Amino acid sequence: MSIATIIVNYNAGEMLRHCVSALLNSTVRSHLTLVDNASSDSSAQNLQSLYGKHTEVEFLFNPANLGFAPAVNSVARCSDADMILILNPDCILEPEALGRLEAALLNDEMAGMAGLAVFDDQRRIQRATVRRFPGPWKSLMSASGLWRLGKWFPVFHGVEVDVAGMTSDPTICDAVSGACMLVRRSALEDVGFLDEAYVMHCEDLDLMYRLKQQGWHCLYVPQAACVHQQGLSSRSRPTWVHFQKHRGMARFFKKFQAKKTFFPIRILVYAGIWLRFIVLWPLVLIKA
């Protein structure tokens, strides 16, 4: 089976080189296309000086920042690979990770996507590694912190999933981390690729939701792992990214759930999304 890897870069700095180096050290080969969305830090040009003659690495430089989904789609639509790896430039894959994701998809013909265990640089599992699809109640449980009671009382389940209690085998789940997604090409075609109306954030969740609507499912593969330096490309424009994240939340809710939600609750959901944006905005600026 052939694999095409797509990395969309925007000012990822030195992490981009580490990401590509780890990918090329994988036990399973893939053809990499690096799409640079008009970075200003020369990270893609520096990488090209190292790998420009590598037969398995291709570079695409966009004159403007087209957004994540259009950048991915521009390559995925033209690829004839059996599987597409969508990889963030701040992810460092372990050598066996890609092979284990591939094996999981090959062993489950209805798996449209496989994701892995995502750790931070302190080897702590990241909360977005496995997720439930958000809804008004689950989002409230997550925002309030009451989701932690879900291990004893399922009614308190939020978006987060406690992966510590899961088996070591590939497991069907609603959603995996968008930092590293191996997608079956036939499944990607089936749902019409990524929704380009999302500028940044939630396009991955949207894709997983549409896969489920079409009868596919996602797999969490805990034996595959990566280290993710979360938010690296966002530090140069924290307010813009924070806004787009919440805009993505609102679009996801409007697209899939709003019409089925009682009108007063619908208004409360939108209000909650933008209240969250306002409350967390100072913290985002402090961390930048």
N, C-alpha and C positions, 0 to 999 in steps of 0.2 A: 504494500500500500504506500502511495506517495503522500508526503506531507509538505504543505507550503506554510511557512511562518510569516506573519505580518507584524511588524513593530511600527507603531506610529510614534514619532519622536517630536517633542517640543521642549527644547532647553533641558534635556535630561543630564547634561554634563558628562562627567566621567562614568556615571552609572551606566550609560548607554554602552560603553566599551565593555564593561564587566558583564552586562547582560548578554551581549552578542558572543563574547568569549565563552561564557558558560553554555550557551545554546550550541555553539560549534563543537563543544566537548561532549555533547549528548551521545549516548550509545546508539541512538537512532538518528539518521540523517534527515535533514529537511532543507528545502530551498528558502532562503530568507529574502524578503523584500523589506527594506527599511524605507519607510515613508516619512520624510521630514516636512513638517507643517510650518515652514518659514521660521525655523529657530534663529535666534540671534546670538547663540553662544558657540557657534561653530562645532557643536558636538557631532553632527552628522558628517561634516567635512573632514574632521579629524579621524572619524571612523573610516571614511572612504580612503584616506591615505594609508590605512592599515590593511583594509580588506577589498579595496577597489578592484583588484585582479583575481579575487577569490571566485571560483566558478559557481559557488553556492550562495553568493551574496550579491544582491542587486540593490541599487539606490534609486529612489525617486524623490526629487526635490520639488515641492509645491511652491509656487510664487507667493501664496498667502496661506493663512491658517484656515483650512477648509473644514475643520472639525474632525472629531475622531471617526464617527460612522462613515462619512463620505470617503475619508482616507482609506479605511479598511475595505469598503465596498469597491473602490476603484481597482484594487488589486484582486480581491476575492472573485469578482465577476469574471475576470479574465483568466483565472487560474484553472488548470485542468487536474489539480491534485485531488486525491480522494478525501483528504482531511485538511482542515485549515486551523493552524495554531495562531490564535490572537494573543499576543504577548505584550505586556507593558514594558517600557524600557527601564523600569526600576525593579524588575524581577530577575533574580538569579536562580536559574533552574539547577536542581541537582542532576548529575549525569544520567541517572536511571529514570528521571521523571517523565520525559516525553515517551519513552518506550512503554512505561506502565500505563500512561493515559491511552496510548494507541491500543494496547492489549485489551484494556477495559472496553473500548468501543468495539473492537473486533469480536469480543465475546458476548456482546449484547446488541443484537441487530436493531433494536428499537431505541437505543441510546443515541440521541442526537448530539450530545455534548458531554465532555468529561472535564472535571476540574480537580484540583489537587489541594493538599494541605498547604496553607499559606502562613508563613511565620514572619515575625519581625526580626530585627537583627539581634534581639535578646533571646531568640528561639521560643517566643511565646506565640501561640496560635492566634491569628487575627480573627476578629469577630465575624467578618464577612466571608469567612471560608465556606461556610454552609449557611443558607438562609431559607426561610419560608417566604412565600410571596406576601407582600404587605397588604393589609386591609385596614380599615379604620380601627378595629379592636386590637389587632396585632401591633399596629403602629403605636397605639396608646400604651400598650403593655411595655413596648421597647423604650418609649420616651420616658415613662414613669419609673423604669427599673424593675417593675413587678414581674418582668419576664423571668427573673431568676427563680421565682416560685414555680415555674412551669415544670421543673423536674419532679415535683410532687403533685401539682395540680394542673393538669393540661389546659384548663380554662385560662390560665395566665400565660400561655405560650405567646411569645412575641415573634418578631422577625428572626431573631438570633436562634441558632441551634447549638446546643452544648455538644461539641464533637467528642468530648472525653468519653461519653458513654456509648459511642458508636463502635461497631466492629471494625476490624482492620481490612475487611473485604470491601470492594466497590459497593456503594449503597445508593439507591435511587433517592433523589431529593428534589425539592422545588428549584433551588438555585445554588450555584457555586460562585466563587469569587470571579469577578470580571478581569482580574489581573492576569489570569492565564487560563484560556479556554481552548480546548481542542474540540473542534466542531466537525461533524461529518458533513461533507460538502453537499450531499443529496438532501440533508435536513436543512442546511442553510438556504439552498435553492427553494426548498418546499415552502419556506416562510417568507421568501422575498428579501433575504439578506437583512442587514441592520437598518433600523428606521433612522433616516438621516435628519429627521425633524428634531432629534435630540442633539444639542450642541456638545454637551459633555456631561457624563453621569446618567445612569439609568437606562442607557441604550442596551447594556448587557442584560439587565433584568427584563426589559421589554422582549429581547430575543428569546430568553428562556421561557417567558410566559407564552409567547406565540408558538414555540416548539411544543409545549405541553398541549396547547389548543389543537395542534395538528396530530396529536397522538404520540409524539416523541417524549423522551424524558431525559433528565440530566443525571449524571453519575458523579458522586464524590469518591475519589480514589485516594484514600489516606496514605497509601504506600508511596505515592508520588508527592514530591514536596518542592517548594521554592522559598526563597527569602525575598520579602517585598519591602522596599523602602517607600512606604506609602506617601503620596502627595508630593513627590520630588518635583514633578513638572509644574505643580500648582503654586509654588512658593513665589514666583515672580509676579503673580496676578491673583492674590488670595481672594479679594472681594468678588472678582468676576467668576472665579471657579465656584465660590460658595453660592453665588446667585444661580449659576447654571445647575448646580446640584439640586437646589430646591425647585427650580423651574422643571427639571427632569422628573422630580417626585410628583409635581402637580400634573404634568403631562401623562405620566403613567396612570395616575388615578383617574384622570378624565377619560383616557382612552379605553380603559378596561373595566372600571368599577363604578364610576360616578353615576351612570344611568341606572344602575341596579341598587343605588344607595338612597335611602330616604332623604328627602331634600334638606331638612335641618341638619342631618348628620353630614351631608355633602358639604354644606357651608362650613361646618365646624372643621372638617378635614382640610379644606383649603386654608381656613384661618390658622389652623395648627401648623401647617407647612410653613406659612410665611411668618408666623410668630417665632417658630424655631429659627428661621433665617435671621430675624432681628436679634433674638436672644444670644445666638452663638456667634454673631458677627464680630463683636469685640474680641472674643477668644481666638477667632481665626486670625485677626490682625496681630494679636500678641504673639501667636505661634509663628507667624510669617517671618 
